[in-house]
Amino acid sequence: MFSTLRGFLDRHKKKFIFTGALIGGTALAISYAQRRLREWQEKETKSFLDMSRKKCHYGSIERNCNQTILNLVTSVSESIMKTLDTQEILNQLSSNPSNKAELWEELKVLTFARATAVIYAFTILVVTSRIQLSIMGGYGYKDTMEDSDLLNNDLRLKYMSMCNYFIAEGIEKLCKQIYSTVKTIISPIRLKQKLTLKDTEQLFWSIQASHCTDNDDPLKHMVSYVVIDYKNDKDRMLKVIVNETMDLLESDEVTTLCISSVSRSFSLFFDNIAEYFTPLSSSTNGKITNGDANDAEAANGFTDKSHLNSFVNINNVELPFIKLIPIINGLMSQPTENGLSGAQLSIIEQLILNDKLKVLGANIYEVFSN
């Protein structure tokens, strides 16, 4: 019996070896596959949880960013109104001075410069705030995950003081740069010259185009308006994040986004101006030589629009340039309960809700959180 069994095994030895190897290899392969599957599942679960934590954390960062912008924008507006002040000229006009024509010439430049400065300053504020808070948010997430302390409270306060520097000093520098450009473009326009809505749009587009082609374009030199000199600061980490912020502000991608945002803001502002291109607006000739004390009142308010029920093709309406000055000045000068005019509020809202700027902030956060 044993000899028979031995013979059977000898005859089928290769088959048994092959079968054993096959079964053992299969078992090992199954075990390996199961282990790899568990590792993959754990990795995916960890990745999902990490993504969920990041999403929740960045949502908080974005809300904080929006609130920070809203807290600062009133101060930005007040700084612009103070630097490019039109009220003093309006007060002088109300007394019917002998140099009335000269005052209106200065008022027209200040009015266009103020509107332009609001758009540029709001854009710089929103972009800078998004970049700063996204960088801090990314580092903050790393601190949480790695139990480190890259950004302490003192560093955060110093870093965010860039916004205060922009309001205290940067805006004045920005307004001077914009005033110089605006004066070159607006000064040749005569006060009695009649303009259509398209002509008015072209004036603002000319101002933006002039900035874009200028070596001192504010959007290409945002660093000079918002970044404080930290060279003498002993905090190495502060210097690191400031340099990273400067690199982003000077990048072609951010500059392009800013130019696009400024263009959208101008378009929105044109929509506000268009409401006042009506036949009633053009019924007055805008004389500046007859000493009417109401000129100052008009320059600080709006044209009556009580007749807007009838259809009017605003593209065919012409207004004397002097009548555009009170419209533009009023749009940027009459604050609501939150300290901003209606036009300013609509500009800052569309900047905060700008999808491209949101994506920029999200991308920066993702880079610095990894």
PyMOL commands that set and color helices and strands:
alter all, ss='L'
color gray80, all
select helices_A, chain A and resi 2-11+13-83+87-93+100-146+153-186+197-212+218-220+223-226+236-249+252-274+281-283+294-299+314-316+321-333+342-352+355-369
alter helices_A, ss='H'
color red, helices_A
select strands_A, chain A and resi 194-195+319-320
alter strands_A, ss='S'
color yellow, strands_A
deselect
rebuild
show_as cartoon
